[in-house]
Amino acid sequence: MTEDEKDTRDANAAKARIAAGEETWPGEIVSALVAGENPVKVFRKHRGMTMAELAAAANISQPYVSEIENGKKSGSIDAMKAIAVALNVDLDDLV
C-alpha cells in the first residue's frame, strides 16, 4: 500500500468516526493539552463551565476542583470519573 493510499484510508476512517458522532477537538484544545495545561481546566473552559458549575455537576466541592486544576491534588478515581461525566469526555481524556 502506498503512502497516499494509507493517507486516504486514514482520512476515510476519521470521516466515518466523525459521521458516527465522535467528537473532535478544536486546535486550541489540542494545543493547550500538548502544552501541558491541566485537562480538567481545559475541558471545563471548553464546555463554558465555571469551577462551581463543574463541582455541582460532579457532586464534589469547588475547592477540590480547584486543587485538581492547579495540580495540588490528582483527584480520586471516583472524582475524576464524575468530572469526566460532567464534562462529557472520556476518563482517558483527563488522566
Helices and strands as residue ranges (DSSP letters): H 3-19, H 27-34, H 39-46, H 51-58, H 62-69, H 77-87, H 91-94
